[in-house]
Amino acid sequence: MSETTHDATVAVTPPAAPDEGLTARELAAKHGLTVSGARPSLIEYVRQLWDRRHFILAFSRAKLTAQYSQAKLGQLWQVATPLLNAAVYFFIFGLLLEADRGLPREVYIPFLVTGVFVFTFTQSSVMAGVRAISGNLGLVRALHFPRASLPISFALQQLQQLLFSMIVLFAVTIGFGHYPDLSWLLIVPVLVLQFCFNTGLALIMARAGAKTPDLAQLMPFVMRTWMYASGVMFSIPIFLADKPQWIANILQWNPAAIYMDLMRFALIDEYDSKYMPDHVWAAAGAWAVLFAIGGFVYFWKAEERYGRG
């Protein structure tokens, strides 16, 4: 009697891998991986900016020094450029078009020079902000840092340039008989408020310019229109006395006009509150807070997109 032996084959199923079935996002989250260049929280973003405050200041100083490094007169162009603009505006608007109506010559010239210097501060901050990201793509793509550092440093650069130019502004003001008094202390809060406004606007334009580089070609026309509508060369309430009041109100309440008027109020003896809208300090503060906070949040929301593409 013979026995037949059959070999039985048993299939062994290996145990399932612990990560099997997880999506890439779930797998990354499980192992603590994060997206490269992801936007941090708003509070964390502010902390990162504060940690890099020395870089922001040093970068702004370096850009200011390099701005006129190729010119023979060097840093003197910081003062010469707005002064030459003021001279041209005085010839055209003060002499030919008589835009100084209602203002004596000893008031109009400091009025005009103050307007040119203060508006140039805003104009330069905006133009630098437009190119803050698109003009520094190599830096943005090579290093990891909060991108808001760039437009903030450019706004700070323009503030330093204005402070240097203020020496000449003081000389012009004193030269026409407006001597320092307690009202000159108001220059400090005016500059603080305008710097906050300019920084917020530079952040907004930096994000817009990063997405649309051609915006840099359009902005000179926008800024020129804004300058003519802000009373740089003329007193809005005097020049528009025969026009509907709502036109003068709109022009006077625009932030560029408000900061110029406050600086004129601080520096020029005869330029008093009758030339300015009601609650002008409240308006100056509101514009500064609105643009500083709104511009910062607006820029932060696109943080992970800068330098890509």
Phi and psi in degrees as GROMACS dihedral restraints (atoms count N, CA, C in turn):
[ dihedral_restraints ]
;  ai    aj    ak    al  type     phi  dphi    fc
    3     4     5     6     1  -105.7    20    10
    4     5     6     7     1   148.2    20    10
    6     7     8     9     1  -108.7    20    10
    7     8     9    10     1   133.1    20    10
    9    10    11    12     1  -100.7    20    10
   10    11    12    13     1   126.5    20    10
   12    13    14    15     1  -107.3    20    10
   13    14    15    16     1   124.1    20    10
   15    16    17    18     1  -105.4    20    10
   16    17    18    19     1   126.9    20    10
   18    19    20    21     1   -80.0    20    10
   19    20    21    22     1   124.8    20    10
   21    22    23    24     1   -97.5    20    10
   22    23    24    25     1   129.4    20    10
   24    25    26    27     1   -99.5    20    10
   25    26    27    28     1   122.7    20    10
   27    28    29    30     1  -109.2    20    10
   28    29    30    31     1   122.2    20    10
   30    31    32    33     1   -83.1    20    10
   31    32    33    34     1   124.4    20    10
   33    34    35    36     1  -104.2    20    10
   34    35    36    37     1   121.6    20    10
   36    37    38    39     1   -92.5    20    10
   37    38    39    40     1   121.8    20    10
   39    40    41    42     1   -66.4    20    10
   40    41    42    43     1   152.0    20    10
   42    43    44    45     1   -66.6    20    10
   43    44    45    46     1   148.2    20    10
   45    46    47    48     1   -66.4    20    10
   46    47    48    49     1   139.7    20    10
   48    49    50    51     1   -65.5    20    10
   49    50    51    52     1   143.4    20    10
   51    52    53    54     1   -63.8    20    10
   52    53    54    55     1   -24.0    20    10
   54    55    56    57     1  -101.4    20    10
   55    56    57    58     1     4.0    20    10
   57    58    59    60     1   -67.0    20    10
   58    59    60    61     1   136.8    20    10
   60    61    62    63     1    91.3    20    10
   61    62    63    64     1    -7.2    20    10
   63    64    65    66     1   -83.7    20    10
   64    65    66    67     1   142.8    20    10
   66    67    68    69     1   -75.1    20    10
   67    68    69    70     1   167.8    20    10
   69    70    71    72     1   -60.9    20    10
   70    71    72    73     1   -39.8    20    10
   72    73    74    75     1   -65.7    20    10
   73    74    75    76     1   -43.2    20    10
   75    76    77    78     1   -66.4    20    10
   76    77    78    79     1   -38.7    20    10
   78    79    80    81     1   -65.0    20    10
   79    80    81    82     1   -41.9    20    10
   81    82    83    84     1   -64.7    20    10
   82    83    84    85     1   -42.1    20    10
   84    85    86    87     1   -65.3    20    10
   85    86    87    88     1   -37.4    20    10
   87    88    89    90     1   -63.3    20    10
   88    89    90    91     1   -36.2    20    10
   90    91    92    93     1  -100.1    20    10
   91    92    93    94     1    13.1    20    10
   93    94    95    96     1    75.5    20    10
   94    95    96    97     1    21.5    20    10
   96    97    98    99     1   -86.9    20    10
   97    98    99   100     1   145.2    20    10
   99   100   101   102     1  -125.0    20    10
  100   101   102   103     1   160.5    20    10
  102   103   104   105     1   -70.4    20    10
  103   104   105   106     1   133.3    20    10
  105   106   107   108     1   -66.1    20    10
  106   107   108   109     1   128.0    20    10
  108   109   110   111     1    77.4    20    10
  109   110   111   112     1    15.3    20    10
  111   112   113   114     1   -66.0    20    10
  112   113   114   115     1   149.5    20    10
  114   115   116   117     1   -73.0    20    10
  115   116   117   118     1   126.3    20    10
  117   118   119   120     1   -76.0    20    10
  118   119   120   121     1   171.1    20    10
  120   121   122   123     1   -64.8    20    10
  121   122   123   124     1   162.5    20    10
  123   124   125   126     1   -62.6    20    10
  124   125   126   127     1   -41.9    20    10
  126   127   128   129     1   -65.4    20    10
  127   128   129   130     1   -43.4    20    10
  129   130   131   132     1   -63.8    20    10
  130   131   132   133     1   -35.6    20    10
  132   133   134   135     1   -65.3    20    10
  133   134   135   136     1   -42.2    20    10
  135   136   137   138     1   -62.6    20    10
  136   137   138   139     1   -41.5    20    10
  138   139   140   141     1   -62.5    20    10
  139   140   141   142     1   -42.2    20    10
  141   142   143   144     1   -62.5    20    10
  142   143   144   145     1   -39.7    20    10
  144   145   146   147     1   -63.7    20    10
  145   146   147   148     1   -42.7    20    10
  147   148   149   150     1   -63.2    20    10
  148   149   150   151     1   -38.2    20    10
  150   151   152   153     1   -64.5    20    10
  151   152   153   154     1   -24.8    20    10
  153   154   155   156     1  -105.3    20    10
  154   155   156   157     1    22.0    20    10
  156   157   158   159     1   -61.9    20    10
  157   158   159   160     1   -34.0    20    10
  159   160   161   162     1   -69.9    20    10
  160   161   162   163     1   -36.2    20    10
  162   163   164   165     1   -64.4    20    10
  163   164   165   166     1   -43.5    20    10
  165   166   167   168     1   -60.0    20    10
  166   167   168   169     1   -45.7    20    10
  168   169   170   171     1   -66.6    20    10
  169   170   171   172     1   -45.1    20    10
  171   172   173   174     1   -65.2    20    10
  172   173   174   175     1   -38.5    20    10
  174   175   176   177     1   -65.4    20    10
  175   176   177   178     1   -40.8    20    10
  177   178   179   180     1   -65.8    20    10
  178   179   180   181     1   -39.4    20    10
  180   181   182   183     1   -66.5    20    10
  181   182   183   184     1   -40.7    20    10
  183   184   185   186     1   -64.4    20    10
  184   185   186   187     1   -42.0    20    10
  186   187   188   189     1   -65.4    20    10
  187   188   189   190     1   -37.3    20    10
  189   190   191   192     1   -65.9    20    10
  190   191   192   193     1   -41.8    20    10
  192   193   194   195     1   -66.7    20    10
  193   194   195   196     1   -39.6    20    10
  195   196   197   198     1   -77.3    20    10
  196   197   198   199     1   -17.1    20    10
  198   199   200   201     1   -58.5    20    10
  199   200   201   202     1   -41.8    20    10
  201   202   203   204     1  -117.3    20    10
  202   203   204   205     1    24.3    20    10
  204   205   206   207     1   -66.2    20    10
  205   206   207   208     1   -25.8    20    10
  207   208   209   210     1   -89.4    20    10
  208   209   210   211     1    -7.9    20    10
  210   211   212   213     1   -90.9    20    10
  211   212   213   214     1   145.6    20    10
  213   214   215   216     1   -66.6    20    10
  214   215   216   217     1   -35.7    20    10
  216   217   218   219     1   -82.2    20    10
  217   218   219   220     1    -8.7    20    10
  219   220   221   222     1    57.5    20    10
  220   221   222   223     1  -130.4    20    10
  222   223   224   225     1   -67.6    20    10
  223   224   225   226     1   -12.2    20    10
  225   226   227   228     1   -63.2    20    10
  226   227   228   229     1   -22.2    20    10
  228   229   230   231     1   -67.2    20    10
  229   230   231   232     1   -20.5    20    10
  231   232   233   234     1   -58.3    20    10
  232   233   234   235     1   -34.4    20    10
  234   235   236   237     1   -95.6    20    10
  235   236   237   238     1   -39.5    20    10
  237   238   239   240     1   -63.5    20    10
  238   239   240   241     1   -39.0    20    10
  240   241   242   243     1   -62.3    20    10
  241   242   243   244     1   -54.6    20    10
  243   244   245   246     1   -65.4    20    10
  244   245   246   247     1   -30.6    20    10
  246   247   248   249     1   -67.1    20    10
  247   248   249   250     1   -41.4    20    10
  249   250   251   252     1   -64.7    20    10
  250   251   252   253     1   -40.1    20    10
  252   253   254   255     1   -60.3    20    10
  253   254   255   256     1   -43.8    20    10
  255   256   257   258     1   -62.9    20    10
  256   257   258   259     1   -38.7    20    10
  258   259   260   261     1   -64.1    20    10
  259   260   261   262     1   -42.8    20    10
  261   262   263   264     1   -63.7    20    10
  262   263   264   265     1   -45.2    20    10
  264   265   266   267     1   -63.6    20    10
  265   266   267   268     1   -37.0    20    10
  267   268   269   270     1   -65.1    20    10
  268   269   270   271     1   -42.0    20    10
  270   271   272   273     1   -63.6    20    10
  271   272   273   274     1   -45.0    20    10
  273   274   275   276     1   -77.7    20    10
  274   275   276   277     1   -51.2    20    10
  276   277   278   279     1   -87.9    20    10
  277   278   279   280     1   -36.8    20    10
  279   280   281   282     1   -78.4    20    10
  280   281   282   283     1   -41.2    20    10
  282   283   284   285     1   -95.6    20    10
  283   284   285   286     1   -49.9    20    10
  285   286   287   288     1   -77.4    20    10
  286   287   288   289     1   -47.0    20    10
  288   289   290   291     1   -96.6    20    10
  289   290   291   292     1    -6.6    20    10
  291   292   293   294     1    53.6    20    10
  292   293   294   295     1    47.5    20    10
  294   295   296   297     1   -74.4    20    10
  295   296   297   298     1    -4.7    20    10
  297   298   299   300     1   -85.5    20    10
  298   299   300   301     1    11.4    20    10
  300   301   302   303     1   -48.8    20    10
  301   302   303   304     1   131.7    20    10
  303   304   305   306     1    84.4    20    10
  304   305   306   307     1    -7.6    20    10
  306   307   308   309     1  -120.6    20    10
  307   308   309   310     1   122.9    20    10
  309   310   311   312     1   -63.7    20    10
  310   311   312   313     1   157.4    20    10
  312   313   314   315     1   -57.1    20    10
  313   314   315   316     1   -38.0    20    10
  315   316   317   318     1   -70.7    20    10
  316   317   318   319     1   -12.8    20    10
  318   319   320   321     1   -99.5    20    10
  319   320   321   322     1   -40.2    20    10
  321   322   323   324     1   -65.7    20    10
  322   323   324   325     1   -41.3    20    10
  324   325   326   327     1   -65.4    20    10
  325   326   327   328     1   -48.6    20    10
  327   328   329   330     1   -61.5    20    10
  328   329   330   331     1   -35.2    20    10
  330   331   332   333     1   -58.3    20    10
  331   332   333   334     1   -47.5    20    10
  333   334   335   336     1   -68.6    20    10
  334   335   336   337     1   -47.1    20    10
  336   337   338   339     1   -63.1    20    10
  337   338   339   340     1   -41.1    20    10
  339   340   341   342     1   -60.9    20    10
  340   341   342   343     1   -44.4    20    10
  342   343   344   345     1   -61.3    20    10
  343   344   345   346     1   -43.1    20    10
  345   346   347   348     1   -64.7    20    10
  346   347   348   349     1   -45.6    20    10
  348   349   350   351     1   -64.3    20    10
  349   350   351   352     1   -45.0    20    10
  351   352   353   354     1   -70.0    20    10
  352   353   354   355     1   -42.2    20    10
  354   355   356   357     1   -68.1    20    10
  355   356   357   358     1   -35.4    20    10
  357   358   359   360     1   -60.2    20    10
  358   359   360   361     1   -33.7    20    10
  360   361   362   363     1   -58.7    20    10
  361   362   363   364     1   -48.1    20    10
  363   364   365   366     1   -69.0    20    10
  364   365   366   367     1   -44.6    20    10
  366   367   368   369     1   -59.5    20    10
  367   368   369   370     1   -46.7    20    10
  369   370   371   372     1   -65.9    20    10
  370   371   372   373     1   -36.6    20    10
  372   373   374   375     1   -64.4    20    10
  373   374   375   376     1   -40.7    20    10
  375   376   377   378     1   -66.8    20    10
  376   377   378   379     1   -47.4    20    10
  378   379   380   381     1   -64.6    20    10
  379   380   381   382     1   -37.8    20    10
  381   382   383   384     1   -68.6    20    10
  382   383   384   385     1   -36.9    20    10
  384   385   386   387     1   -64.0    20    10
  385   386   387   388     1   -38.6    20    10
  387   388   389   390     1   -58.0    20    10
  388   389   390   391     1   -37.3    20    10
  390   391   392   393     1   -99.1    20    10
  391   392   393   394     1     6.3    20    10
  393   394   395   396     1   -59.9    20    10
  394   395   396   397     1   -42.0    20    10
  396   397   398   399     1   -93.1    20    10
  397   398   399   400     1   -52.6    20    10
  399   400   401   402     1   -63.3    20    10
  400   401   402   403     1   -28.0    20    10
  402   403   404   405     1   -90.2    20    10
  403   404   405   406     1    -1.2    20    10
  405   406   407   408     1  -133.1    20    10
  406   407   408   409     1    38.8    20    10
  408   409   410   411     1   -62.9    20    10
  409   410   411   412     1   -34.4    20    10
  411   412   413   414     1   -60.5    20    10
  412   413   414   415     1   -43.6    20    10
  414   415   416   417     1   -67.9    20    10
  415   416   417   418     1   -42.0    20    10
  417   418   419   420     1   -63.6    20    10
  418   419   420   421     1   -40.5    20    10
  420   421   422   423     1   -81.2    20    10
  421   422   423   424     1   -22.9    20    10
  423   424   425   426     1   -88.4    20    10
  424   425   426   427     1   -31.1    20    10
  426   427   428   429     1  -123.7    20    10
  427   428   429   430     1   150.0    20    10
  429   430   431   432     1   -99.5    20    10
  430   431   432   433     1   116.1    20    10
  432   433   434   435     1  -161.3    20    10
  433   434   435   436     1   159.0    20    10
  435   436   437   438     1   -63.6    20    10
  436   437   438   439     1   121.9    20    10
  438   439   440   441     1   -65.5    20    10
  439   440   441   442     1   -21.1    20    10
  441   442   443   444     1   -63.4    20    10
  442   443   444   445     1   -17.4    20    10
  444   445   446   447     1   -56.4    20    10
  445   446   447   448     1   -33.9    20    10
  447   448   449   450     1   -70.9    20    10
  448   449   450   451     1   -58.2    20    10
  450   451   452   453     1   -62.1    20    10
  451   452   453   454     1   -32.9    20    10
  453   454   455   456     1   -65.4    20    10
  454   455   456   457     1   -42.7    20    10
  456   457   458   459     1   -66.1    20    10
  457   458   459   460     1   -34.3    20    10
  459   460   461   462     1   -69.3    20    10
  460   461   462   463     1   -39.4    20    10
  462   463   464   465     1   -64.3    20    10
  463   464   465   466     1   -38.9    20    10
  465   466   467   468     1   -66.1    20    10
  466   467   468   469     1   -35.7    20    10
  468   469   470   471     1   -61.1    20    10
  469   470   471   472     1   -43.2    20    10
  471   472   473   474     1   -68.0    20    10
  472   473   474   475     1   -32.9    20    10
  474   475   476   477     1   -64.9    20    10
  475   476   477   478     1   -44.0    20    10
  477   478   479   480     1   -62.1    20    10
  478   479   480   481     1   -37.2    20    10
  480   481   482   483     1   -66.9    20    10
  481   482   483   484     1   -40.3    20    10
  483   484   485   486     1   -64.3    20    10
  484   485   486   487     1   -41.9    20    10
  486   487   488   489     1   -60.9    20    10
  487   488   489   490     1   -37.3    20    10
  489   490   491   492     1   -65.7    20    10
  490   491   492   493     1   -40.1    20    10
  492   493   494   495     1   -72.5    20    10
  493   494   495   496     1   -22.1    20    10
  495   496   497   498     1   -61.2    20    10
  496   497   498   499     1   -24.6    20    10
  498   499   500   501     1   -59.7    20    10
  499   500   501   502     1   -44.4    20    10
  501   502   503   504     1   -69.8    20    10
  502   503   504   505     1   -38.3    20    10
  504   505   506   507     1   -61.1    20    10
  505   506   507   508     1   -42.0    20    10
  507   508   509   510     1   -62.5    20    10
  508   509   510   511     1   -40.5    20    10
  510   511   512   513     1   -64.1    20    10
  511   512   513   514     1   -42.1    20    10
  513   514   515   516     1   -64.5    20    10
  514   515   516   517     1   -44.3    20    10
  516   517   518   519     1   -62.6    20    10
  517   518   519   520     1   -47.0    20    10
  519   520   521   522     1   -66.0    20    10
  520   521   522   523     1   -36.7    20    10
  522   523   524   525     1   -61.5    20    10
  523   524   525   526     1   -24.7    20    10
  525   526   527   528     1  -104.4    20    10
  526   527   528   529     1    21.2    20    10
  528   529   530   531     1    88.5    20    10
  529   530   531   532     1    16.2    20    10
  531   532   533   534     1  -109.0    20    10
  532   533   534   535     1    98.3    20    10
  534   535   536   537     1   -92.3    20    10
  535   536   537   538     1   156.1    20    10
  537   538   539   540     1   -59.1    20    10
  538   539   540   541     1   137.4    20    10
  540   541   542   543     1  -147.3    20    10
  541   542   543   544     1  -168.7    20    10
  543   544   545   546     1   -62.0    20    10
  544   545   546   547     1   -27.9    20    10
  546   547   548   549     1   -63.6    20    10
  547   548   549   550     1   -23.4    20    10
  549   550   551   552     1   -67.0    20    10
  550   551   552   553     1   -18.4    20    10
  552   553   554   555     1   -65.1    20    10
  553   554   555   556     1   -21.4    20    10
  555   556   557   558     1   -69.5    20    10
  556   557   558   559     1   -13.7    20    10
  558   559   560   561     1   -58.6    20    10
  559   560   561   562     1   -37.8    20    10
  561   562   563   564     1   -62.9    20    10
  562   563   564   565     1   -54.9    20    10
  564   565   566   567     1   -64.0    20    10
  565   566   567   568     1   -31.7    20    10
  567   568   569   570     1   -62.1    20    10
  568   569   570   571     1   -46.4    20    10
  570   571   572   573     1   -66.7    20    10
  571   572   573   574     1   -36.7    20    10
  573   574   575   576     1   -63.1    20    10
  574   575   576   577     1   -46.7    20    10
  576   577   578   579     1   -65.6    20    10
  577   578   579   580     1   -42.6    20    10
  579   580   581   582     1   -67.4    20    10
  580   581   582   583     1   -37.1    20    10
  582   583   584   585     1   -62.9    20    10
  583   584   585   586     1   -42.2    20    10
  585   586   587   588     1   -61.4    20    10
  586   587   588   589     1   -44.0    20    10
  588   589   590   591     1   -62.6    20    10
  589   590   591   592     1   -48.4    20    10
  591   592   593   594     1   -61.9    20    10
  592   593   594   595     1   -39.7    20    10
  594   595   596   597     1   -64.6    20    10
  595   596   597   598     1   -44.5    20    10
  597   598   599   600     1   -61.7    20    10
  598   599   600   601     1   -41.8    20    10
  600   601   602   603     1   -67.3    20    10
  601   602   603   604     1   -37.8    20    10
  603   604   605   606     1   -64.0    20    10
  604   605   606   607     1   -37.5    20    10
  606   607   608   609     1   -64.9    20    10
  607   608   609   610     1   -42.1    20    10
  609   610   611   612     1   -62.0    20    10
  610   611   612   613     1   -47.2    20    10
  612   613   614   615     1   -69.8    20    10
  613   614   615   616     1   -28.6    20    10
  615   616   617   618     1   -65.0    20    10
  616   617   618   619     1   -43.3    20    10
  618   619   620   621     1   -66.4    20    10
  619   620   621   622     1   -43.3    20    10
  621   622   623   624     1   -64.5    20    10
  622   623   624   625     1   -41.3    20    10
  624   625   626   627     1   -69.4    20    10
  625   626   627   628     1   -29.3    20    10
  627   628   629   630     1   -67.1    20    10
  628   629   630   631     1   -34.3    20    10
  630   631   632   633     1   -84.0    20    10
  631   632   633   634     1   -35.9    20    10
  633   634   635   636     1  -129.2    20    10
  634   635   636   637     1    87.0    20    10
  636   637   638   639     1   -58.9    20    10
  637   638   639   640     1   -28.0    20    10
  639   640   641   642     1   -65.4    20    10
  640   641   642   643     1   -12.1    20    10
  642   643   644   645     1   -60.7    20    10
  643   644   645   646     1   -29.2    20    10
  645   646   647   648     1   -62.8    20    10
  646   647   648   649     1   -27.5    20    10
  648   649   650   651     1   -79.8    20    10
  649   650   651   652     1   -25.2    20    10
  651   652   653   654     1   -85.8    20    10
  652   653   654   655     1   -32.4    20    10
  654   655   656   657     1   -60.8    20    10
  655   656   657   658     1   -33.8    20    10
  657   658   659   660     1   -57.1    20    10
  658   659   660   661     1   -36.4    20    10
  660   661   662   663     1   -70.8    20    10
  661   662   663   664     1   -39.0    20    10
  663   664   665   666     1   -64.0    20    10
  664   665   666   667     1   -45.4    20    10
  666   667   668   669     1   -66.8    20    10
  667   668   669   670     1   -35.2    20    10
  669   670   671   672     1   -66.5    20    10
  670   671   672   673     1   -40.7    20    10
  672   673   674   675     1   -63.7    20    10
  673   674   675   676     1   -42.7    20    10
  675   676   677   678     1   -62.0    20    10
  676   677   678   679     1   -39.4    20    10
  678   679   680   681     1   -62.6    20    10
  679   680   681   682     1   -46.1    20    10
  681   682   683   684     1   -66.6    20    10
  682   683   684   685     1   -26.1    20    10
  684   685   686   687     1   -90.1    20    10
  685   686   687   688     1    -1.0    20    10
  687   688   689   690     1  -106.6    20    10
  688   689   690   691     1     2.0    20    10
  690   691   692   693     1    75.7    20    10
  691   692   693   694     1    34.7    20    10
  693   694   695   696     1   -66.7    20    10
  694   695   696   697     1   -41.7    20    10
  696   697   698   699     1   -99.9    20    10
  697   698   699   700     1    -5.9    20    10
  699   700   701   702     1  -150.8    20    10
  700   701   702   703     1   157.3    20    10
  702   703   704   705     1   -82.6    20    10
  703   704   705   706     1   119.4    20    10
  705   706   707   708     1   -58.8    20    10
  706   707   708   709     1   -50.5    20    10
  708   709   710   711     1   -64.0    20    10
  709   710   711   712     1   -31.3    20    10
  711   712   713   714     1   -77.7    20    10
  712   713   714   715     1   -47.9    20    10
  714   715   716   717     1   -66.9    20    10
  715   716   717   718     1   -30.3    20    10
  717   718   719   720     1  -107.4    20    10
  718   719   720   721     1    25.7    20    10
  720   721   722   723     1   -62.0    20    10
  721   722   723   724     1   -30.5    20    10
  723   724   725   726     1   -94.7    20    10
  724   725   726   727     1     8.5    20    10
  726   727   728   729     1  -105.3    20    10
  727   728   729   730     1   163.4    20    10
  729   730   731   732     1   -54.9    20    10
  730   731   732   733     1   140.4    20    10
  732   733   734   735     1   -61.4    20    10
  733   734   735   736     1   -31.6    20    10
  735   736   737   738     1   -64.9    20    10
  736   737   738   739     1   -28.4    20    10
  738   739   740   741     1   -66.5    20    10
  739   740   741   742     1   -47.7    20    10
  741   742   743   744     1   -61.9    20    10
  742   743   744   745     1   -38.1    20    10
  744   745   746   747     1   -62.5    20    10
  745   746   747   748     1   -45.1    20    10
  747   748   749   750     1   -61.6    20    10
  748   749   750   751     1   -45.1    20    10
  750   751   752   753     1   -68.3    20    10
  751   752   753   754     1   -37.9    20    10
  753   754   755   756     1   -71.5    20    10
  754   755   756   757     1   -29.6    20    10
  756   757   758   759     1   -87.0    20    10
  757   758   759   760     1    -1.9    20    10
  759   760   761   762     1   -73.4    20    10
  760   761   762   763     1   144.0    20    10
  762   763   764   765     1   -60.2    20    10
  763   764   765   766     1   -36.2    20    10
  765   766   767   768     1   -61.4    20    10
  766   767   768   769     1   -43.1    20    10
  768   769   770   771     1   -65.7    20    10
  769   770   771   772     1   -38.3    20    10
  771   772   773   774     1   -64.4    20    10
  772   773   774   775     1   -46.5    20    10
  774   775   776   777     1   -68.8    20    10
  775   776   777   778     1   -34.5    20    10
  777   778   779   780     1   -66.0    20    10
  778   779   780   781     1   -43.7    20    10
  780   781   782   783     1   -63.6    20    10
  781   782   783   784     1   -40.0    20    10
  783   784   785   786     1   -66.0    20    10
  784   785   786   787     1   -38.1    20    10
  786   787   788   789     1   -68.0    20    10
  787   788   789   790     1   -39.7    20    10
  789   790   791   792     1   -64.7    20    10
  790   791   792   793     1   -39.8    20    10
  792   793   794   795     1   -60.9    20    10
  793   794   795   796     1   -37.6    20    10
  795   796   797   798     1   -72.5    20    10
  796   797   798   799     1   -35.3    20    10
  798   799   800   801     1   -96.2    20    10
  799   800   801   802     1   -33.2    20    10
  801   802   803   804     1  -106.6    20    10
  802   803   804   805     1   122.8    20    10
  804   805   806   807     1   -59.2    20    10
  805   806   807   808     1   -48.2    20    10
  807   808   809   810     1   -79.0    20    10
  808   809   810   811     1    -7.1    20    10
  810   811   812   813     1   -91.0    20    10
  811   812   813   814     1    94.5    20    10
  813   814   815   816     1  -107.5    20    10
  814   815   816   817     1  -168.9    20    10
  816   817   818   819     1   -66.1    20    10
  817   818   819   820     1   -17.3    20    10
  819   820   821   822     1   -68.1    20    10
  820   821   822   823     1   -17.7    20    10
  822   823   824   825     1   -90.3    20    10
  823   824   825   826     1    -2.4    20    10
  825   826   827   828     1  -121.2    20    10
  826   827   828   829     1   156.7    20    10
  828   829   830   831     1   -71.9    20    10
  829   830   831   832     1   163.1    20    10
  831   832   833   834     1   -65.6    20    10
  832   833   834   835     1   151.2    20    10
  834   835   836   837     1    55.0    20    10
  835   836   837   838     1    41.0    20    10
  837   838   839   840     1   -66.7    20    10
  838   839   840   841     1   -34.4    20    10
  840   841   842   843     1   -68.3    20    10
  841   842   843   844     1   -39.0    20    10
  843   844   845   846     1   -63.3    20    10
  844   845   846   847     1   -40.1    20    10
  846   847   848   849     1   -66.1    20    10
  847   848   849   850     1   -41.4    20    10
  849   850   851   852     1   -61.8    20    10
  850   851   852   853     1   -42.1    20    10
  852   853   854   855     1   -67.0    20    10
  853   854   855   856     1   -39.5    20    10
  855   856   857   858     1   -65.2    20    10
  856   857   858   859     1   -44.5    20    10
  858   859   860   861     1   -61.3    20    10
  859   860   861   862     1   -41.5    20    10
  861   862   863   864     1   -63.6    20    10
  862   863   864   865     1   -47.8    20    10
  864   865   866   867     1   -66.7    20    10
  865   866   867   868     1   -44.6    20    10
  867   868   869   870     1   -58.6    20    10
  868   869   870   871     1   -47.8    20    10
  870   871   872   873     1   -79.0    20    10
  871   872   873   874     1   -34.9    20    10
  873   874   875   876     1   -64.0    20    10
  874   875   876   877     1   -48.6    20    10
  876   877   878   879     1   -75.5    20    10
  877   878   879   880     1   -48.9    20    10
  879   880   881   882     1   -61.6    20    10
  880   881   882   883     1   -43.4    20    10
  882   883   884   885     1   -65.6    20    10
  883   884   885   886     1   -38.0    20    10
  885   886   887   888     1   -65.6    20    10
  886   887   888   889     1   -46.7    20    10
  888   889   890   891     1   -64.6    20    10
  889   890   891   892     1   -41.7    20    10
  891   892   893   894     1   -60.4    20    10
  892   893   894   895     1   -43.0    20    10
  894   895   896   897     1   -68.2    20    10
  895   896   897   898     1   -43.7    20    10
  897   898   899   900     1   -60.5    20    10
  898   899   900   901     1   -34.2    20    10
  900   901   902   903     1   -64.4    20    10
  901   902   903   904     1   -20.5    20    10
  903   904   905   906     1  -109.6    20    10
  904   905   906   907     1    18.4    20    10
  906   907   908   909     1   -53.9    20    10
  907   908   909   910     1   -41.7    20    10
  909   910   911   912     1   -76.0    20    10
  910   911   912   913     1    -8.0    20    10
  912   913   914   915     1   -98.0    20    10
  913   914   915   916     1   -11.0    20    10
  915   916   917   918     1   -71.0    20    10
  916   917   918   919     1   131.8    20    10
  918   919   920   921     1    84.7    20    10
  919   920   921   922     1     3.8    20    10
  921   922   923   924     1  -101.6    20    10
  922   923   924   925     1   157.4    20    10
